[in-house]
Every structure is written in structure tokens, then in C-alpha cells.
Amino acid sequence: MTAESRIRTLELGATVPIIRLDKYAVQALPQFSRSHIQKLIDQGYILVNGQRAKASQRLNANDSITIELPPTVSHPVAEPIPLTIAYEDGDIVVIDKPAGLTVHPAPGHPNHTLVNAILAHCSELAISSDSTRPGIVHRLDKDTSGLMVVAKNEFARQYLVAQFKSHAVTKGYLVLVRGKLLPDQGRIEAPIGRDPRNRQRMAIVEGGKEASTEYKVRKHLGDCSFLEVSPETGRTHQIRVHLSAIGHPVVGDAVYGAKSPYVKRQFIHAYRLGFCLPKTGKYQEFTCALPRDLKLALQSLGQKA
């Protein structure tokens, strides 16, 4: 499919019924679900009169709708990328993901992902509605390291998805933030959605999705605070957005804070993950140590404290 064939322009007539943009786009592109259409609108692939719009925007007579279909991503293939496996049985595999590794293929990044690596280790994974994400039931940002669980079969996938949806999964992150965070423990509750000024970022916005994050300070190090963070919900960039919003951005986070001389990426590590195993139904918790780059960052701060 060429770039030209992926772009369609639809002109509304002088007399059209009042309709939301997402509903109109679903009618124009019946091969896509409404949720997928809403994602395309959110990411700027569907424009109204050449401008970004919200899915809920009401269309007017003579509006021009431009639809650009993102490049398709083929089924991921196995790649011999080294993995650190924390646990494995017939249903799941728990991975200690390194920073810098994207979780699944996407337009512009079709390979060299965690999915490609897992397929080389385990040829069969649970298939979801998105063929580029076999076995994936949750994700970590590319530059976040730590524990992820992957489903090997459909029973395990549904079993895990249900736990994530009901917030029954224990998630613990080690995070370094700028400034002396006080009080030493607390909860941040604020809705998160796309930043209306920059659709590539998330922000605290009215009408966003409910989000709740608990934190506890482990140690103050110079002009930084070392935290244990437990997000109760799993919104995109939740930890980074919430901590930045209270004036303590994550060290090394160039998007929501600033680059750091101590570490070349955001200081977030998913060190704890607990859930009920599909095979037995029993709760089990896994932990992993800080990677070397984050340990060195703490050592540098300790010397300066």
C-alpha cells in the first residue's frame, strides 16, 4: 500500500445529519472497530478541515474529513534477542525487560521488540484481537525496565486480563524523582488523558480516565527522592504524569521533566509484580533487582548527598 493509497478525503454535503466524528468514521471505515477509530483520531490520523479533532466532535455541513491509514504491521517473527526470565510454567512467562526494548511491533517500529524476542523463546503465544501483540496483557514504556508477564495460551491470557481489569495485580516500581518529596507517603488521584496541546503526551485533564497512584519515600538523596510507587490503575505514562503534576518529575524523564546527568533514561523500574497463577489460582509475587545504570545513578547521588 503506497502513502497515497492510505489517504482518503471525504467531503460532507450541504445537508448532513449531526453526527460525531468517530461515528462517521466508523461508517466510512467499517473494517475497523469504533475503539480503533478513536485511537486513530487520538493519534492525529483523522482530521477535520485539516485540523486535529476529538472523537466526540460534531461534524458540520461541508466539513472535509481526511483519513490517513497508518502503515500496516505484519505478523511479528521470532528474533534471537536475549531475555532474562524470572519465572516460567506452561501458561505464562515472567520477563525482566531491559530498558530500551519496545514491548510490541507498531508502525515505524516493526521488529526488534519484546514480542519478537519471546517468539524466539516460545513459538506459540496467546493471540489477542491485535496480531502484533501475541501474549501481551500489559506493557511497560520502552525506557522502563522490569517485570512483565506474558500469556502462552488463551486461558492464561483471559485469566490475567481479568486480574488487571479488576486491579487485583500488585505492581511495585522503584522511582527516583527530583526534589524532596513530602509527606513521605501519599496518594495522587487525578484523571489522565491526552494533552490537548500535544497529542503525543499525556496530562491531567478534566474528563480523563480515573487514575490513582500511591507512593512511599524510601530515602532522600541530595536534591532527589527515592520512592516505591504502586499505581492502582494502569493509565499510559501514569507514574510520570502524576509525579510531574505534583512538582516532582521522574529523574531522566525528558518528556515530563528534564534530562539528568545521573542516568540516560527515566528512572523507573518495575521491581515487583504479583498475581494469581492461571495454573493453580494461587497468588505469587515476583521481584527483580535494579539494573546497573540505575544502581550507578543512586551511587552518584549518594556521594553527592
N, C-alpha and C positions, 0 to 999 in steps of 0.2 A: 504494500500500500504506500503510495507516494504521499509527500506532505500535502500536495494539492488535493488529493482524493480524500484526505482526512478532514478537510474543512468544508462545512456547509453553511450557507447563509440563507435564512428563511425570512421572507418579508410578510408581516401581518397585513391584512387588508384594512380597509377603512372602517369596516364594521366587524368587530370580533367580540365574542363574549369575554367578560372579565375573568381572567384565569391566572393562577400562579405560574411563575416561570418553570418550576420543577414539574408541575402537571403538564404544561405544554410540551416540555422537552421529552417527557415520557411518551407522549403521543407521537412525537416526531421520531423518537428512537425506541421503538417497542422492544428491541432486543436487550435493553438494559433495564435493570430494576430501578425503582424510584430512589432507593438509598444510594445506588451507584451514580445516578444522575445528580443527586445532591452533592456528592463528593466532587464530581466534575465541575459543578457550579462553584463550589467552595474553593477549588484549586485554580479557578480562572479559565477553564476550558470552554465555558459557555458565557457569552457576553450579550448584553442588551445595548443596542446602539453603540457598540464599540467599547462599552464600559463594563467593569465587573458589577455583579449584582448579587443579591441574596436569593436563595431558593424561594423565599416567600414573596418576592417582589411581584406586584400585579402588573400585567402587561397592558399596554395601551394600543389603540389603533395606530397602524403604520409603524409600529416598532420593528426594528431589524434585529434578528437573533442570529448570532454567529456561533457555530458549534465546531470545535476542533477536537477530534477524537485523538487521545494520546496514543503513541505507538504501542502496538500490542507486544506483550512479553510472552515468548514461547515457554513451553513447559521446562522447568529447571532440570538441569542434568547434573550428574554426580561429578564432583571435583575433589581431588585428594588434598583438602585443606586440613591441617592438624586441628584436633579438637581435644579439649580437656573434659573428660566425662566424670561427673561427680557420683552418678548413680544410673543404673540401667536394669530393667527387667523386660518381660515380654510385652509390656504395654507402653512403657514410657522410657525416655532417656532425659536425664538432667545434665545440662551443659553449663560449664563455666565459660561464658562467652568473653572473648577478649575485646578490648576497646578497638574501634576502627573497623569492625566487621558488621556490615549491614545484615539484618535478620533475613530478609527475603527479597527476591528479584522485584524490580519496579522499572518503569520507563526511565531510561538513562542509566540504569544500573542492573543489567540483565543477568549478571553472573557474579562469581566470587562472593557469595553470601553464605550465611549460616545454613540456609536450606540446601545449597549445593554441597556443603561440607557434610551435613547429616546424611544426605542421599548416598554419599560415598561410603559412609559407615553403616547405614541401614537402608537397603534398597527400597523397602516398602514403608510408606508413611500414610497416616490418615489423610484422606483427600477432603478438603473443605470446598465451599462454593467457589473459592478463588484458587485456581490451579497453580498459582505461583507461590502458595503458602501451605504446602502439604505439612501436616503435623503441627502447625503453629497455632497456639491457643492464646498466646500473649506475646509481647515484644519488649525489647529494650532499644533505646536510641543507639544509633551507630557508635557513638563515642562513650556509651555507658557500658561498663564491664559487669560481669557477674552471672548469677544463676538464672537459667531459663529451663522450663520443662517442655518437652516435645512429645506429642502423641504418636504412637506407632500404628494404632488402629482406630476405627470409628467409635467403638465403645469407649476407649480411653479418651478420645477427643471430646465426646459429648459429656463424659463424666467430669473432665477437667473444666470445660467451658461452663458447666452448671455451677461449679465452685467459684470460678472467677466472677460470674454474674451475681451470685449471692454474697459476694465479698467474704467468702469463707476461707480464702487463701491468705496465709500470713506472708507479708512482704516486708523485708527489712533492708534498708540502704545505709551505707556509710557515706556521709556527705561533708564536705568542707565548704564553709561559707565565709564571706567577708564580714568583718565586724564582730563585736562581742554581742552575741545574741542573748537577750534577756526578755522574759524569765528563762530559766534553764530548761523548762519544758512547757509545751503548749500545743494547741491545735489551731490550724489555719483552715477556715471554711470560707470558700469563695468560689463562685461559678466560673468555669473556664470555657472559652470559645475562641474562634478565630479572631485575631486582632484586626479590627476594621481598617486600620491604617496600613497594615502589612499582612497580607493573607498567608505569608509563609511562616508567620509567628502565631503563637497562642497568647492569650491575655485574659485577665479577669474582666468579664463583660456581663452586663445585665442580660439576662435571658440565656446565659451559657449553661453548660451541664454542671450539675451539682458536683462539688469536689471537696474532699476533706483530707487533710494531711496532719499527722501527729509527729512531733519531733521531741528529742531529748538531747541536751548538750552533754557530750562525753568529756570534753576538755576545751578550755580556751587556750589558743596558741597564738601569742602575739596579737596581731590585729585580725585574727580569724577565729572561727569556732568549728570544732569537730563534732558532728552530730550523728545520731542514729535517727533515721526518718522512716516512718511507717505510713504510707499512703493507703487510706481506706478505700478510695476509688482509684481508677486507673486511667485518668484522662491523659491525653497527649501532652508531654512536657510538664506534667503536673507539679513535680517537685521543683523544677527550675522556675516555673511561673510563680508558684506560691511563695517560695523563699525570696525571690526577687521583689515581689509585691510588698513584703514587709521590710524591705530595705537591706536584705542580707543575701545578695545573689551568690550562686554557686561559684567557687573559685575556678577559673579557667573557662567559664561559660561565656563565649564571645557574643552569643545571641541575646541573652537576657542580663548579662553583666559586663565583664571585661576579661580580656586575656590576662594570664598570670605568669610571672617569672618562675613559679614553682612547678607548674605542670602544663603540658601542651594540650590538654583536653579538659572537659568538665570533670570535676572531682565528684563523681557519683559511682558507687559500686554496690550492686545488688548482692549483699553478702548472705542474706537469709531468705529461704523460701520454704514454706510449709503447706501441706495439703494432704488430703486423704488419697491413698494409693488406689487406683482403679481395681487392682487385683484382689486386695484384701479389705478395702474400705477403712483401713486403719490410718490415723494421722501420722505423718512423718515429716520431720523438718531437716533441711539440709543447710549447711553453711560453707562458705569458702573464704579464704584469706584475701587481704588486699593485694592487688598486683604490685609489681616492683615500682612502677612510676608513681603510684600514689603513696607507697611507703616512703620513697625518697622525698616527696613533697612534704610529708609530715616531719621527716627528719630535718629538712631545711628550715622549716618553721620553728621546730623545737630549738634549734641552735640560735635562732634569732629572737626567741621569746624572752 
